[in-house]
Amino acid sequence: MTPGSTSDLTPALQATGIHKSYGRHPVLRGADLTVAPGQLVAVVGENGAGKSTLLKVLAGTLPADRGEVALSGAFGYCPQDPVLNGALTVAQHLRYFAAARRLPDVERGHELVRLLGYERYEQSAAADLSGGTRQKLNLTLALLHDPDVLLLDEPYQGFDWETYLRFWDLVEDLRARGKAVVIITHLIFEQDRFDLLADLTDGRLIPRTASLEDHHVGA
C-alpha cells in the first residue's frame, strides 16, 4: 500500500466473516468487506445472490449468524423498497425524520429535494408519488443527517436519465467530502465510477479485477 492511499485510513466500514443462512439455505458464507472514508464501492451479484441480505446485515437490520460489522460514524441506509408512510407528504417525512435524528432544521432535506429535482411534490402524499419519486424520497431520508457511511440498495431503480446523472453528482460530492458509499446492484453500467467492485458469488465477495487486488474483499 502506498502512503496516503485510502487503505491507510481507519475503515469507515469493516465486515469480517459474515455468515447468514435462511433455514438450511446458506446465503452468506464468510463475506468480508473493508471500505475506507471517501471510497465508492459496488457489490455486484445476480438476483438471489444475497446482496440485500448483506446490506441488511451491514445496516444492522438483520442479525448475522456469525461475523462482525464495525462502522465508524453515522450511517444512512436506503433499502430497495422504500419504507414510507403513504399518508404523509414529502415535507412531513422530512420533518419527522429530522426530528427523529434530532436535527436542528430540515434545510439539508430541502437541498436534497432540489438536487434530485422533485420540489413540486413536497406537498404530495407519498402514496400519490410515482415509483421513481418515492425512490428519490427514500434516498433523501437516508442522506438527511449527512451520514459518514451510506448503504444503498439498487438506489437508481426507477430514476429517469436526468435524475440518474444528478444521483452521480450527489455521490461525487459525498465522496469528495470523505463519505464512504456502498452500492448494491445487479448491473454496472459505468465501472470506472467505482473505486472497488466486488462480486457476491457463493456467499463471498470476490474482487472484480486484478487491479483491485490491494483491497481486502473476501477470501
C-alpha positions as CSV (number, residue, x, y, z in Angstrom):
1,M,0.0,0.0,0.0
2,T,1.3,3.5,-0.8
3,P,1.2,6.2,1.8
4,G,-1.8,8.4,1.6
5,S,-4.0,5.8,-0.1
6,T,-7.4,5.0,1.2
7,S,-6.1,1.8,2.7
8,D,-4.0,3.8,5.2
9,L,-7.2,5.3,6.7
10,T,-9.2,3.8,9.5
11,P,-12.0,1.9,7.8
12,A,-15.4,3.6,7.7
13,L,-16.9,0.1,7.5
14,Q,-15.4,-3.3,8.1
15,A,-17.2,-6.6,7.8
16,T,-15.4,-9.8,8.7
17,G,-16.5,-13.4,8.2
18,I,-20.2,-12.6,7.7
19,H,-22.4,-15.8,7.6
20,K,-26.1,-15.9,7.1
21,S,-28.5,-18.8,6.4
22,Y,-32.2,-19.0,6.0
23,G,-33.1,-22.3,7.4
24,R,-30.8,-24.8,5.7
25,H,-30.0,-22.5,2.9
26,P,-26.7,-20.6,3.3
27,V,-26.7,-17.2,1.7
28,L,-23.5,-15.6,3.1
29,R,-20.5,-17.9,3.7
30,G,-17.8,-15.7,5.2
31,A,-18.2,-12.4,3.3
32,D,-15.5,-9.8,4.1
33,L,-15.6,-6.1,3.1
34,T,-13.5,-3.1,4.1
35,V,-14.4,0.4,2.9
36,A,-12.3,3.5,3.6
37,P,-13.6,7.1,4.0
38,G,-14.2,8.6,0.6
39,Q,-14.3,5.3,-1.1
40,L,-17.1,4.3,-3.5
41,V,-17.8,0.5,-3.6
42,A,-20.2,-1.6,-5.7
43,V,-21.3,-5.0,-4.6
44,V,-22.5,-6.9,-7.7
45,G,-24.4,-10.1,-8.0
46,E,-27.2,-11.9,-9.7
47,N,-30.7,-11.8,-8.3
48,G,-30.9,-14.1,-5.3
49,A,-27.1,-13.9,-4.7
50,G,-27.7,-12.4,-1.2
51,K,-26.9,-8.7,-1.9
52,S,-29.8,-7.3,0.0
53,T,-29.2,-9.7,2.8
54,L,-25.6,-8.5,3.0
55,L,-26.7,-4.9,3.1
56,K,-29.3,-5.5,5.8
57,V,-26.5,-7.2,7.9
58,L,-24.2,-4.2,7.3
59,A,-27.0,-1.8,8.3
60,G,-27.8,-3.8,11.5
61,T,-31.4,-4.5,10.5
62,L,-30.7,-8.3,10.1
63,P,-28.5,-10.2,12.6
64,A,-25.7,-12.3,11.1
65,D,-25.3,-15.9,12.2
66,R,-21.5,-15.3,12.5
67,G,-19.1,-12.5,11.8
68,E,-18.6,-8.9,12.8
69,V,-19.5,-5.5,11.4
70,A,-17.8,-2.3,12.6
71,L,-19.0,1.2,11.4
72,S,-17.1,4.4,12.1
73,G,-19.5,7.4,12.5
74,A,-23.2,7.7,11.5
75,F,-24.6,5.6,8.7
76,G,-27.5,6.0,6.3
77,Y,-29.4,3.1,4.8
78,C,-31.5,3.2,1.7
79,P,-33.3,-0.1,1.2
80,Q,-34.5,-1.3,-2.2
81,D,-38.2,-1.0,-1.2
82,P,-38.9,2.5,0.2
83,V,-40.2,2.5,3.8
84,L,-42.6,5.4,3.7
85,N,-46.0,6.3,5.2
86,G,-48.3,6.8,2.3
87,A,-50.5,9.3,4.2
88,L,-47.6,11.7,4.8
89,T,-46.4,14.3,2.4
90,V,-42.8,14.6,1.3
91,A,-42.4,17.7,3.6
92,Q,-43.9,15.8,6.5
93,H,-41.4,12.9,6.0
94,L,-38.6,15.4,6.1
95,R,-39.8,17.0,9.4
96,Y,-40.4,13.7,11.1
97,F,-37.1,12.1,10.1
98,A,-35.3,15.3,11.1
99,A,-37.0,15.2,14.5
100,A,-36.0,11.5,14.9
101,R,-32.4,12.4,14.1
102,R,-32.6,15.4,16.4
103,L,-31.5,17.7,13.6
104,P,-31.9,21.5,14.2
105,D,-33.8,22.0,10.8
106,V,-34.7,20.4,7.5
107,E,-32.5,22.6,5.3
108,R,-30.4,19.6,4.2
109,G,-33.6,17.8,3.2
110,H,-34.8,20.7,1.1
111,E,-31.4,20.9,-0.5
112,L,-31.6,17.2,-1.4
113,V,-35.1,17.6,-2.8
114,R,-33.8,20.4,-5.1
115,L,-30.7,18.4,-6.1
116,L,-32.9,15.4,-7.1
117,G,-35.4,17.6,-8.8
118,Y,-38.7,16.9,-7.2
119,E,-39.6,20.2,-5.4
120,R,-43.0,20.3,-6.9
121,Y,-44.0,17.2,-5.0
122,E,-43.1,18.4,-1.5
123,Q,-46.8,18.8,-0.5
124,S,-47.8,15.5,-2.2
125,A,-48.6,12.4,-0.1
126,A,-46.2,9.5,-0.6
127,A,-49.0,7.3,-1.8
128,D,-49.5,9.6,-4.8
129,L,-45.9,9.6,-5.9
130,S,-44.5,7.7,-8.8
131,G,-42.1,4.8,-8.0
132,G,-39.1,6.9,-9.1
133,T,-40.2,9.9,-7.0
134,R,-40.7,7.6,-4.0
135,Q,-37.2,6.3,-4.5
136,K,-35.9,9.9,-4.5
137,L,-37.6,10.5,-1.2
138,N,-36.2,7.2,0.1
139,L,-32.7,8.4,-0.8
140,T,-33.3,11.9,0.7
141,L,-34.3,10.4,4.0
142,A,-31.2,8.2,4.1
143,L,-29.0,11.3,3.5
144,L,-30.9,13.7,5.7
145,H,-28.4,13.6,8.6
146,D,-25.3,13.6,6.3
147,P,-24.0,10.1,7.3
148,D,-20.4,9.1,7.2
149,V,-21.3,5.7,5.7
150,L,-24.1,5.3,3.1
151,L,-25.5,1.9,2.2
152,L,-27.6,1.9,-1.0
153,D,-29.7,-1.0,-2.3
154,E,-30.4,-0.5,-6.1
155,P,-30.6,3.3,-5.5
156,Y,-31.3,4.4,-9.0
157,Q,-34.1,2.0,-9.7
158,G,-37.0,3.9,-11.4
159,F,-34.9,7.1,-12.0
160,D,-35.1,8.8,-15.3
161,W,-31.8,9.8,-17.1
162,E,-31.6,13.3,-15.7
163,T,-32.1,12.0,-12.1
164,Y,-29.6,9.3,-12.7
165,L,-27.0,11.9,-13.6
166,R,-28.0,14.0,-10.6
167,F,-27.6,11.0,-8.4
168,W,-24.0,10.5,-9.5
169,D,-23.2,14.3,-9.0
170,L,-24.5,13.8,-5.4
171,V,-22.4,10.7,-4.9
172,E,-19.3,12.5,-6.2
173,D,-20.0,15.3,-3.6
174,L,-20.3,12.7,-0.8
175,R,-17.1,11.0,-1.9
176,A,-15.2,14.3,-2.1
177,R,-16.3,15.1,1.5
178,G,-14.8,11.8,2.7
179,K,-18.1,9.8,2.9
180,A,-18.0,6.0,2.3
181,V,-20.6,4.8,-0.1
182,V,-21.6,1.1,-0.8
183,I,-23.9,0.5,-3.7
184,I,-25.6,-2.9,-4.1
185,T,-26.6,-3.6,-7.7
186,H,-27.1,-6.4,-10.2
187,L,-25.9,-4.2,-13.1
188,I,-22.9,-2.0,-13.5
189,F,-23.0,0.4,-16.5
190,E,-20.1,2.7,-15.5
191,Q,-17.5,0.7,-13.8
192,D,-14.9,3.5,-13.9
193,R,-17.0,5.5,-11.4
194,F,-16.1,3.0,-8.6
195,D,-13.0,2.6,-6.5
196,L,-13.8,-1.0,-5.9
197,L,-16.2,-3.6,-7.5
198,A,-16.8,-7.0,-5.8
199,D,-18.9,-9.9,-7.0
200,L,-21.0,-11.6,-4.4
201,T,-20.6,-15.2,-5.5
202,D,-21.3,-18.3,-3.5
203,G,-21.7,-16.2,-0.4
204,R,-18.4,-14.5,-0.6
205,L,-17.1,-11.2,-2.0
206,I,-14.6,-11.5,-4.8
207,P,-12.7,-8.6,-6.5
208,R,-13.9,-7.9,-10.0
209,T,-10.5,-7.1,-11.5
210,A,-6.8,-7.8,-10.7
211,S,-6.3,-4.0,-10.4
212,L,-8.3,-4.2,-7.1
213,E,-6.1,-6.8,-5.5
214,D,-4.7,-4.4,-3.0
215,H,-8.1,-4.1,-1.4
216,H,-9.2,-6.7,1.1
217,V,-12.5,-8.0,-0.3
218,G,-13.3,-11.5,0.7
219,A,-11.3,-14.7,0.7
